[in-house]
């Protein structure tokens, strides 16, 4: 979800955002052949004539997607005004475009490619105003070089000297097998004239695919709900799914809703609170509002699709104030993102 970044998130996000503004490009890098075994992401073609000189693919990792310009924080460091927390399969690609191409031409080709594939642009800056100042020469101060992203260790230590014409976008694509998020950074290296990469455009592409396993947690059945309510007065549900930053229930939520409807019909005198919970990623007021809206969506669905009396249900948004696990890693945050049924 979108949120203002705190200092801890700032330190964490740099490892997962735009890896190699800090990678690029020493004399050795410019001569570097394509990484053995590397391949383009299937949904997104490369700019014609480019070389794939950096590649990494991880089955499950965290990534923070930039959704706003960079600004200087209280401690003087540059931090993004808003990011979206992602987790899933992370593919990172670093391309060196052919000589004689502008960052605008390369960027617009990628933008057209994403549009053709159905991606929605969440944020974009195009070499002017805030993009020039935020994503240009100072971006390397925000980003860490990769640790194991490039097979050439010397290349991973190389720094982006003087990026110009910076262009950036964040985009997302919804599909049945899971959401795909893209971070695209394009810039022209204008550093020292002796470097072979001078006046070459470099493309950094990060792609995160939502992990299917996040939508395959065990659905609590009606009998278990009844048992837990009788024992503790509450039951946590993890089978209710929402798109990031949205309150609309996804189709994958149907099995859990069916069981919840069955449970409530079997106990016609029971009144419950439907309580939405979030992790701690994001600002307080936003999380409180989002959790309330999601709880309301569950109430509305129970009333409209399952015939549960609205006087038996009350939507409550608890936001991030009642975690059941530490929010220090994705596993803990996943446990905290839940809907609870609480006996009134």
C-alpha positions as CSV (number, residue, x, y, z in Angstrom):
1,X,0.0,0.0,0.0
2,X,1.1,3.6,-0.5
3,X,2.6,5.2,2.6
4,X,5.0,7.8,3.8
5,X,8.4,6.2,4.6
6,X,9.8,6.1,8.1
7,X,13.5,5.9,8.7
8,X,13.6,2.1,9.1
9,X,11.6,1.6,5.9
10,X,14.0,4.0,4.1
11,X,17.0,1.8,5.1
12,X,15.2,-1.3,4.1
13,X,13.7,-0.1,0.8
14,X,17.0,0.7,-0.9
15,X,18.0,-2.9,-1.2
16,X,14.9,-3.7,-3.1
17,X,14.1,-0.7,-5.2
18,X,16.3,0.5,-8.1
19,X,19.3,-1.7,-7.7
20,X,21.8,-0.3,-9.9
21,X,21.7,3.2,-10.3
22,X,24.6,2.5,-8.1
23,X,25.8,-0.4,-10.3
24,X,26.6,1.4,-13.4
25,X,28.9,1.3,-15.3
26,X,32.7,1.1,-15.2
27,X,34.9,0.4,-18.2
28,X,34.6,-3.3,-17.4
29,X,30.9,-3.1,-17.2
30,X,30.5,-1.5,-20.6
31,X,32.5,-4.4,-22.1
32,X,30.6,-7.0,-20.1
33,X,28.9,-9.6,-22.2
34,X,25.4,-10.8,-21.3
35,X,25.1,-12.6,-18.1
36,X,25.2,-16.4,-18.7
37,X,21.8,-17.9,-18.2
38,X,20.1,-14.6,-18.0
39,X,16.8,-14.1,-19.8
40,X,14.3,-11.3,-20.4
41,X,11.1,-11.3,-18.3
42,X,8.5,-13.1,-20.5
43,X,6.0,-10.3,-20.4
44,X,8.3,-7.5,-21.2
45,X,10.6,-7.3,-24.3
46,X,13.9,-5.5,-24.1
47,X,14.7,-2.4,-26.2
48,X,16.1,-3.6,-29.5
49,X,19.9,-3.9,-29.5
50,X,20.3,-3.8,-25.7
51,X,22.5,-6.1,-23.8
52,X,21.4,-7.8,-20.5
53,X,24.5,-7.2,-18.4
54,X,22.9,-7.8,-14.9
55,X,20.4,-10.3,-13.8
56,X,19.0,-11.8,-10.6
57,X,15.8,-13.9,-10.0
58,X,14.6,-14.9,-6.5
59,X,11.7,-17.1,-5.8
60,X,10.4,-15.0,-2.9
61,X,11.7,-11.6,-1.8
62,X,10.5,-8.2,-0.6
63,X,10.5,-5.1,-2.7
64,X,9.4,-1.5,-2.2
65,X,7.9,0.2,-5.3
66,X,8.5,3.9,-5.5
67,X,5.2,5.8,-5.9
68,X,6.5,9.4,-5.5
69,X,9.4,11.7,-5.8
70,X,12.4,11.6,-3.4
71,X,12.6,14.2,-0.7
72,X,15.0,14.9,2.1
73,X,14.0,13.5,5.4
74,X,14.6,14.8,8.9
75,X,18.0,13.3,9.0
76,X,19.0,14.9,5.8
77,X,18.9,11.7,3.7
78,X,16.8,11.4,0.5
79,X,13.8,9.1,1.0
80,X,10.8,8.4,-1.2
81,X,7.6,10.2,-0.3
82,X,5.5,7.1,-0.9
83,X,6.2,3.4,-1.7
84,X,4.2,0.2,-2.0
85,X,5.4,-2.9,-0.1
86,X,5.6,-6.0,-2.3
87,X,6.5,-9.6,-1.8
88,X,6.8,-12.4,-4.3
89,X,9.1,-13.6,-7.1
90,X,11.5,-10.8,-7.8
91,X,13.3,-10.6,-11.2
92,X,15.9,-7.8,-11.6
93,X,17.4,-6.9,-15.0
94,X,20.0,-4.4,-16.0
95,X,20.3,-3.5,-19.7
96,X,22.8,-1.4,-21.6
97,X,21.0,0.2,-24.6
98,X,22.8,0.6,-28.0
99,X,24.8,3.8,-28.7
100,X,23.0,6.9,-30.0
101,X,19.7,6.4,-28.2
102,X,18.1,8.9,-25.9
103,X,16.6,8.0,-22.5
104,X,13.3,9.5,-23.8
105,X,13.2,7.1,-26.8
106,X,14.1,4.0,-24.7
107,X,11.7,5.0,-21.9
108,X,8.7,5.6,-24.3
109,X,9.3,2.3,-26.0
110,X,9.1,0.5,-22.6
111,X,6.1,2.6,-21.7
112,X,4.3,1.5,-24.9
113,X,5.3,-2.1,-24.3
114,X,3.8,-2.0,-20.8
115,X,0.6,-0.4,-22.1
116,X,0.3,-3.0,-24.8
117,X,0.5,-5.7,-22.2
118,X,-2.3,-4.1,-20.1
119,X,-0.2,-2.6,-17.3
120,X,-1.6,0.4,-15.4
121,X,0.9,3.2,-14.6
122,X,0.9,4.1,-10.9
123,X,3.5,6.8,-10.9
124,X,5.7,8.4,-13.6
125,X,8.3,11.1,-13.9
126,X,9.9,12.0,-17.2
127,X,13.2,13.8,-16.9
128,X,11.7,17.1,-15.8
129,X,11.0,18.9,-12.5
130,X,10.8,16.5,-9.6
131,X,12.1,13.5,-11.7
132,X,15.2,15.5,-12.7
133,X,16.1,16.5,-9.2
134,X,14.9,13.4,-7.4
135,X,16.0,10.6,-9.7
136,X,19.1,12.2,-11.3
137,X,22.5,12.7,-9.8
138,X,21.5,12.2,-6.2
139,X,19.7,8.9,-6.6
140,X,22.8,6.9,-6.0
141,X,22.9,8.3,-2.4
142,X,19.6,6.6,-1.7
143,X,20.4,3.2,-3.3
144,X,22.8,0.5,-2.3
145,X,24.8,-1.5,-4.8
146,X,23.6,-5.1,-5.1
147,X,25.2,-7.8,-3.0
148,X,24.8,-10.8,-5.3
149,X,22.9,-9.5,-8.2
150,X,25.6,-9.5,-10.8
151,X,28.0,-12.4,-11.5
152,X,30.8,-10.0,-12.1
153,X,31.9,-8.8,-8.6
154,X,33.8,-5.8,-10.0
155,X,30.7,-4.7,-11.9
156,X,28.7,-4.8,-8.7
157,X,31.1,-2.3,-7.1
158,X,30.9,0.1,-10.0
159,X,29.0,3.4,-9.4
160,X,26.7,5.3,-11.7
161,X,28.7,8.5,-12.3
162,X,26.5,11.3,-13.6
163,X,23.1,10.2,-14.7
164,X,21.1,12.6,-16.9
165,X,17.6,12.6,-18.5
166,X,16.3,10.3,-15.7
167,X,12.9,8.7,-16.3
168,X,11.0,6.4,-14.0
169,X,7.7,4.7,-13.7
170,X,5.9,2.2,-11.5
171,X,3.2,0.0,-13.0
172,X,1.1,-3.0,-12.2
173,X,-0.9,-5.7,-14.0
174,X,-3.7,-7.7,-12.5
175,X,-4.0,-11.3,-13.9
176,X,-5.6,-14.5,-12.7
177,X,-2.3,-16.1,-11.6
178,X,-1.3,-13.1,-9.6
179,X,-0.5,-9.4,-9.8
180,X,2.7,-8.2,-11.5
181,X,4.4,-5.0,-10.4
182,X,7.2,-3.2,-12.4
183,X,9.8,-0.6,-11.5
184,X,11.5,0.9,-14.5
185,X,14.4,3.4,-14.3
186,X,16.0,4.8,-17.5
187,X,18.9,7.3,-17.5
188,X,21.8,8.5,-19.7
189,X,25.3,8.2,-18.3
190,X,27.1,11.5,-19.0
191,X,30.2,10.9,-16.8
192,X,33.9,11.0,-17.5
193,X,34.7,10.9,-21.2
194,X,37.2,8.0,-20.8
195,X,34.4,5.6,-19.7
196,X,33.1,3.5,-22.6
197,X,29.5,3.8,-21.2
198,X,29.6,7.6,-21.6
199,X,26.4,8.8,-23.4
200,X,24.9,5.3,-23.2
201,X,21.4,4.7,-21.9
202,X,21.0,2.2,-19.1
203,X,17.7,0.5,-18.2
204,X,17.0,-1.0,-14.7
205,X,13.9,-3.2,-14.6
206,X,12.5,-4.8,-11.5
207,X,9.5,-7.1,-11.8
208,X,7.7,-8.6,-8.8
209,X,5.1,-11.4,-9.2
210,X,2.7,-11.9,-6.4
211,X,3.3,-15.4,-4.9
212,X,0.4,-17.8,-5.4
213,X,1.1,-19.3,-2.0
214,X,-0.1,-16.1,-0.4
215,X,-3.5,-16.9,-1.6
216,X,-3.5,-20.6,-0.6
217,X,-3.6,-20.5,3.2
218,X,-6.0,-23.0,4.8
219,X,-9.6,-21.8,4.8
220,X,-11.1,-22.0,8.3
221,X,-14.3,-24.1,8.1
222,X,-17.6,-23.3,9.8
223,X,-17.1,-25.9,12.4
224,X,-13.7,-24.5,13.4
225,X,-15.2,-21.0,13.5
226,X,-17.9,-22.2,15.9
227,X,-15.3,-23.9,18.1
228,X,-13.0,-20.9,18.3
229,X,-15.8,-18.4,19.0
230,X,-17.1,-20.6,21.8
231,X,-13.6,-21.0,23.3
232,X,-12.1,-17.5,22.8
233,X,-14.9,-15.3,21.4
234,X,-12.9,-14.6,18.2
235,X,-11.5,-16.3,15.1
236,X,-8.9,-15.0,12.6
237,X,-9.6,-15.5,8.9
238,X,-6.8,-15.5,6.3
239,X,-8.9,-16.5,3.3
240,X,-10.3,-13.1,2.5
241,X,-8.2,-11.4,-0.1
242,X,-8.0,-7.8,-1.4
243,X,-5.9,-6.1,-4.0
244,X,-3.2,-3.8,-2.7
245,X,-4.6,-0.5,-1.5
246,X,-8.2,-1.6,-2.3
247,X,-11.2,-2.8,-0.3
248,X,-12.9,-4.9,-3.0
249,X,-13.0,-8.6,-2.2
250,X,-11.2,-10.8,-4.7
251,X,-12.8,-13.9,-6.2
252,X,-10.4,-16.1,-4.3
253,X,-12.3,-15.1,-1.1
254,X,-15.4,-17.1,-2.0
255,X,-14.4,-20.3,-0.1
256,X,-13.8,-18.4,3.1
257,X,-17.0,-16.3,2.7
258,X,-19.0,-19.5,2.1
259,X,-17.8,-21.0,5.4
260,X,-18.4,-17.7,7.2
261,X,-21.9,-17.5,5.8
262,X,-22.6,-21.1,6.8
263,X,-21.3,-20.5,10.3
264,X,-23.5,-17.4,10.8
265,X,-26.6,-19.1,9.4
266,X,-26.1,-22.0,11.9
267,X,-26.2,-19.5,14.8
268,X,-28.9,-17.1,13.9
269,X,-28.8,-15.3,17.3
270,X,-25.1,-14.6,17.2
271,X,-24.0,-11.0,16.6
272,X,-20.4,-10.3,15.6
273,X,-17.9,-7.6,14.8
274,X,-16.1,-8.0,11.5
275,X,-12.7,-6.5,12.3
276,X,-10.2,-5.5,9.6
277,X,-6.4,-5.6,10.5
278,X,-3.4,-4.4,8.6
279,X,0.4,-4.6,9.0
280,X,2.4,-1.6,10.1
281,X,3.4,-0.6,6.5
282,X,1.9,2.8,5.9
283,X,0.7,5.8,7.8
284,X,-1.6,5.3,10.7
285,X,-4.7,7.1,9.4
286,X,-4.6,5.4,6.0
287,X,-4.3,1.9,7.6
288,X,-7.2,2.6,9.9
289,X,-9.4,3.8,7.0
290,X,-8.4,0.9,4.7
291,X,-9.1,-1.7,7.4
292,X,-12.5,-0.2,8.1
293,X,-13.4,-0.2,4.4
294,X,-12.3,-3.8,4.0
295,X,-14.4,-4.9,7.0
296,X,-17.3,-3.1,5.5
297,X,-16.9,-5.0,2.2
298,X,-17.1,-8.2,4.1
299,X,-20.2,-7.1,5.9
300,X,-21.8,-6.0,2.7
301,X,-21.0,-9.3,1.0
302,X,-22.5,-11.3,3.9
303,X,-25.7,-9.3,3.8
304,X,-26.1,-9.2,0.0
305,X,-24.9,-12.7,-1.0
306,X,-25.6,-14.8,2.1
307,X,-28.7,-13.2,3.6
308,X,-27.2,-12.4,7.0
309,X,-29.2,-9.7,8.8
310,X,-27.3,-6.4,8.9
311,X,-28.2,-5.9,12.5
312,X,-26.0,-8.9,13.4
313,X,-22.9,-7.4,11.9
314,X,-20.7,-4.4,12.6
315,X,-17.7,-3.4,10.6
316,X,-14.6,-2.2,12.6
317,X,-11.2,-1.1,11.4
318,X,-8.4,-1.9,13.8
319,X,-5.6,-1.0,11.3
320,X,-2.2,-1.8,12.7
321,X,-2.9,-1.5,16.4
322,X,-3.5,-5.1,17.2
323,X,-0.7,-7.2,15.7
324,X,-0.4,-10.9,16.5
325,X,3.2,-11.2,15.2
326,X,6.2,-8.8,14.8
327,X,6.1,-6.6,11.8
328,X,9.8,-7.0,11.2
329,X,9.5,-9.4,8.2
330,X,7.0,-10.4,5.6
331,X,6.1,-13.6,7.4
332,X,5.0,-11.5,10.5
333,X,3.3,-8.9,8.4
334,X,1.3,-11.6,6.5
335,X,-0.1,-12.8,9.9
336,X,-1.1,-9.3,10.8
337,X,-3.1,-8.7,7.6
338,X,-6.3,-10.5,8.5
339,X,-10.0,-10.2,9.2
340,X,-11.3,-11.3,12.6
341,X,-14.8,-12.3,13.6
342,X,-15.4,-11.2,17.2
343,X,-18.4,-12.1,19.2
344,X,-20.4,-9.0,20.4
